[in-house]
Amino acid sequence: MADISTYPGLRHLRGAPTVHIRHVKKGKIVHEGTGLSFWFRPRTAVLSEVPVDDRELPMLFHARTQDYQDVTVQLTVTYRCTDPETATSRIDFSIDPDTGTWRQDPLSQIANTLTESTQQHALKILAILDLETAIRTGVERVKQSVTENLTAHHIGLEIIDVRVVAIRPDADMEKALQTTIREKVQQEADKATYERRAMAVERERAISENELQNQIELAKREELLVVQRGANALKKAEDHARTSRIADDAKADGIRKLAEAEAAGEKARLDAYKEIPQETLLALAAKELAGNLPEIGSITLTPDLIQPILQRLAR
């Protein structure tokens, strides 16, 4: 708002850098621009004040989707007056020369115009979207539609930015959707849990199969070891039996040869005895017998015993 000082018959206006002042006197422009400071007569001056800084216009309105669901759209439009001459010719920005206040409410008029135009473009795009799509992608699509189609050049304004804050269904529908999504998320979590358990079971099964395979392989090796040990024991027994048999054969052969030698010696001795007279043999036998008899302390010889011996010796 311009700062106006009152003096008798005169007024002094001091503007601001963000305010465009337009001073018309008798249909002619006397002063126009931002940051002005000048004197004027209140009875002949027509003053207009147009803000040229960036202004934000928040909006909150309801829309209906393709599946007849109500949603609330919250967005903000940023605009700026870039053509004050057009703005003052289309909208009443005149101010009171004594107080510096607007005679009308031009910002409300601008807000109504922009709001209605914005709602028109937003409703048009939401009408072709179902509720789920509107919630999921509606923010970006509404922003794109409003940015591309919203214009205010006809009233000297430029749209700087459009920000769609949210598109939300009514409370009951939002709660239902949250429940559905929550259930879906829970199902996904349960699925992940089951898959993790199944994977753990599969890993345990693989480990068990691996252990069983190792046990089978170990049993096979033990079986081969037992067979090899049996073969080694059999070979050892066969070698021992062969060695024993060879030793027995050698021992039997030795015994046989010894017996043959003894038999041959006995035969030679007997053959030698054939050439010796009988008396000599008897004498030798008596000698041999005497050598093998036990020790005799005393012997009694009677004539009956000595006579036959003497007769034989005499012969």
C-alpha positions in Angstrom: 0.0 0.0 0.0 1.3 3.5 -0.9 2.2 5.9 1.8 0.2 9.1 1.4 0.8 12.2 3.4 -2.0 14.8 3.8 -1.4 18.5 3.4 -4.0 21.4 2.9 -5.0 21.1 -0.8 -2.1 18.7 -1.6 -1.1 15.1 -1.0 2.3 13.4 -1.2 2.5 9.8 -2.3 5.5 7.6 -1.7 5.5 4.2 -3.4 7.5 1.0 -3.0 9.8 -1.0 -5.3 7.2 -3.8 -5.6 4.3 -1.5 -6.3 3.5 0.0 -9.7 1.8 3.4 -9.3 -0.2 4.9 -12.1 -1.2 8.6 -11.8 -3.7 9.9 -14.4 -4.9 13.5 -14.5 -7.6 14.6 -17.0 -7.2 11.4 -18.9 -3.4 11.7 -19.3 -0.8 9.8 -17.5 1.3 12.0 -15.3 3.3 9.5 -13.3 3.7 5.7 -13.8 6.3 3.3 -12.5 7.6 1.6 -9.4 9.3 3.3 -6.4 7.7 6.7 -7.3 7.4 9.7 -5.0 5.4 12.7 -6.1 2.9 15.5 -5.1 -0.7 15.5 -6.4 -4.0 17.2 -5.9 -6.6 14.8 -4.6 -9.5 16.3 -6.5 -8.0 15.9 -9.9 -5.8 12.8 -9.5 -6.8 9.2 -10.4 -4.4 6.8 -8.7 -3.9 3.1 -9.3 -1.7 0.8 -7.3 -0.7 -2.6 -8.9 1.6 -5.0 -6.9 4.3 -6.5 -9.2 5.9 -8.9 -6.7 5.3 -12.7 -6.8 2.0 -13.7 -5.2 1.0 -17.1 -4.1 -2.6 -18.3 -4.3 -3.4 -21.5 -2.3 -6.4 -23.5 -3.4 -8.4 -26.3 -1.9 -11.3 -27.8 -3.9 -13.2 -31.0 -4.5 -13.2 -33.1 -7.7 -14.7 -36.3 -8.9 -12.8 -39.1 -10.5 -13.9 -41.4 -13.4 -15.3 -44.0 -11.0 -17.4 -41.3 -9.2 -15.1 -40.9 -6.1 -14.7 -37.6 -4.5 -11.2 -36.3 -4.0 -9.7 -33.1 -2.5 -7.1 -31.2 -4.5 -4.7 -29.0 -2.7 -2.4 -26.8 -4.8 -0.7 -23.4 -5.0 -0.4 -21.0 -7.9 2.3 -18.4 -8.0 1.7 -15.4 -10.3 3.0 -11.9 -11.0 1.6 -8.9 -12.7 3.8 -8.3 -15.8 1.5 -5.8 -17.6 0.2 -3.2 -15.1 -1.5 -1.2 -17.9 -3.6 -4.2 -19.0 -4.2 -5.1 -15.3 -5.5 -1.6 -14.5 -7.7 -1.6 -17.6 -9.3 -5.0 -16.7 -9.4 -4.9 -12.9 -10.0 -2.0 -10.6 -6.8 -1.2 -8.8 -7.7 2.4 -8.0 -6.8 3.7 -4.5 -8.3 6.4 -2.3 -6.1 9.6 -2.6 -6.5 10.3 1.1 -5.9 6.9 2.6 -4.0 5.0 -0.1 -6.3 2.0 0.2 -7.9 0.1 -2.6 -11.5 1.2 -3.4 -12.3 -2.4 -4.4 -10.6 -5.8 -3.7 -8.7 -6.5 -6.9 -6.7 -9.4 -5.4 -9.9 -11.3 -4.5 -11.0 -10.8 -8.1 -7.7 -12.2 -9.4 -8.0 -15.1 -6.9 -11.5 -16.0 -8.1 -10.5 -15.8 -11.8 -7.4 -18.0 -11.3 -9.1 -20.4 -9.0 -12.0 -21.1 -11.4 -9.6 -21.5 -14.3 -7.3 -23.8 -12.3 -10.3 -25.9 -11.1 -11.5 -26.3 -14.7 -8.2 -27.8 -15.9 -7.8 -29.9 -12.8 -11.4 -31.3 -12.9 -10.9 -32.1 -16.6 -7.9 -34.3 -16.1 -9.2 -36.0 -12.9 -12.5 -36.9 -14.7 -10.6 -39.3 -16.9 -8.7 -41.0 -14.1 -10.0 -43.6 -11.6 -9.4 -43.1 -7.9 -6.3 -45.4 -7.7 -4.6 -43.7 -10.7 -5.5 -40.2 -9.4 -3.9 -40.9 -6.1 -0.9 -42.6 -7.6 -0.1 -40.3 -10.5 -2.7 -37.5 -10.3 -0.4 -35.0 -8.7 2.0 -34.9 -11.6 -0.7 -35.0 -14.2 -2.8 -32.2 -12.7 0.3 -30.1 -12.3 1.2 -30.7 -16.0 -2.3 -29.9 -17.2 -2.7 -26.7 -15.1 0.8 -25.5 -16.1 0.2 -26.0 -19.8 -3.3 -24.5 -19.9 -3.6 -21.9 -17.2 -3.0 -18.4 -18.6 -3.8 -14.9 -17.3 -2.3 -12.7 -20.0 -5.7 -11.2 -20.7 -5.6 -9.5 -17.2 -1.9 -8.7 -17.4 -0.7 -11.6 -15.2 1.9 -14.3 -15.7 1.8 -17.7 -14.1 5.2 -18.4 -12.5 4.6 -21.8 -10.9 2.0 -24.4 -10.1 2.6 -26.8 -7.1 0.1 -29.6 -6.5 0.5 -30.5 -2.8 -1.9 -33.4 -2.5 -4.8 -35.3 -4.0 -6.7 -37.1 -1.3 -9.9 -39.1 -1.1 -12.5 -38.6 1.6 -11.7 -39.9 5.1 -13.6 -43.2 4.8 -12.3 -44.1 1.4 -8.7 -43.1 2.5 -9.1 -45.4 5.5 -10.3 -48.2 3.3 -7.5 -47.7 0.8 -5.0 -47.7 3.7 -6.4 -50.9 5.0 -6.2 -52.5 1.5 -2.7 -51.3 1.0 -1.7 -52.4 4.5 -3.1 -55.9 3.8 -1.3 -56.0 0.6 2.0 -55.0 2.3 1.3 -57.6 5.0 0.8 -60.2 2.3 4.0 -59.2 0.6 5.7 -59.4 4.0 4.2 -62.8 4.7 5.2 -63.9 1.2 8.8 -62.8 1.8 8.7 -64.6 5.2 7.4 -67.8 3.6 10.0 -67.5 0.8 12.7 -67.0 3.3 11.6 -70.0 5.3 11.3 -72.1 2.1 14.8 -71.0 1.2 16.0 -72.0 4.6 14.3 -75.4 4.3 15.8 -75.9 0.9 19.2 -75.0 2.2 18.8 -77.4 5.1 17.7 -80.1 2.7 20.7 -79.4 0.5 22.9 -79.6 3.5 21.3 -82.9 4.6 21.6 -84.3 1.1 25.3 -83.3 1.1 25.9 -84.9 4.5 24.1 -88.0 3.3 26.1 -88.1 0.1 29.3 -87.7 2.2 28.1 -90.6 4.5 27.4 -92.8 1.4 30.8 -91.9 0.0 32.4 -92.6 3.3 30.6 -96.0 3.6 31.7 -96.9 0.1 35.3 -96.1 1.0 34.9 -98.1 4.2 33.6 -101.0 2.2 36.5 -100.8 -0.2 38.8 -100.6 2.9 37.2 -103.7 4.4 37.5 -105.6 1.1 41.1 -104.5 0.8 41.8 -105.5 4.3 40.2 -108.9 3.7 42.2 -109.3 0.5 45.3 -108.4 2.4 44.5 -110.8 5.2 43.7 -113.6 2.8 46.9 -113.0 0.9 48.8 -112.9 4.2 47.2 -116.2 5.3 47.9 -117.8 1.9 51.5 -116.6 2.1 51.8 -118.0 5.7 50.2 -121.3 4.7 52.5 -121.5 1.7 55.5 -120.7 3.9 54.3 -123.3 6.5 53.8 -125.9 3.9 57.2 -125.3 2.5 58.7 -125.5 6.0 56.7 -128.7 6.7 57.8 -130.2 3.4 61.4 -129.3 4.2 61.1 -130.7 7.8 59.4 -133.9 6.5 62.1 -134.2 3.8 64.7 -133.8 6.5 63.1 -136.4 8.7 62.7 -138.7 5.8 66.3 -138.3 4.8 67.4 -138.7 8.4 65.3 -141.9 8.7 66.8 -143.1 5.4 70.2 -142.3 6.7 69.6 -144.1 10.0 68.0 -147.0 8.1 71.0 -147.1 5.8 73.4 -147.0 8.8 71.4 -149.7 10.6 71.5 -151.8 7.4 75.2 -151.3 7.1 75.7 -152.2 10.7 73.6 -155.3 10.3 75.6 -156.2 7.2 78.7 -155.8 9.2 77.4 -158.1 11.9 76.8 -160.9 9.3 80.6 -161.3 8.9 81.2 -161.5 12.7 81.1 -164.9 14.4 78.2 -165.7 16.7 80.3 -165.9 19.8 81.8 -162.5 19.2 78.3 -161.1 18.7 77.2 -162.6 22.0 80.2 -161.1 23.6 79.4 -157.7 22.1 75.8 -158.1 23.2 76.9 -158.9 26.7 79.1 -155.9 26.7 76.3 -153.7 25.4 74.0 -155.2 27.9 76.5 -154.7 30.7 76.8 -151.1 29.7 73.1 -150.5 29.9 72.4 -152.5 33.0 72.0 -150.7 36.3 75.0 -150.7 38.7 75.3 -154.1 40.5 76.9 -154.0 43.9 77.4 -157.7 44.2 76.7 -160.9 42.2 76.5 -164.5 43.3 77.6 -167.1 40.7 76.6 -170.7 41.2 78.0 -173.7 39.5 74.7 -174.1 37.6 75.2 -170.7 36.0 78.9 -170.9 35.3 79.1 -174.4 33.8 77.1 -173.7 30.6 79.1 -170.6 29.9 82.4 -172.3 30.4 81.3 -175.2 28.1 80.3 -172.8 25.4 83.6 -170.8 25.8 85.5 -174.1 25.6 83.9 -175.0 22.4 
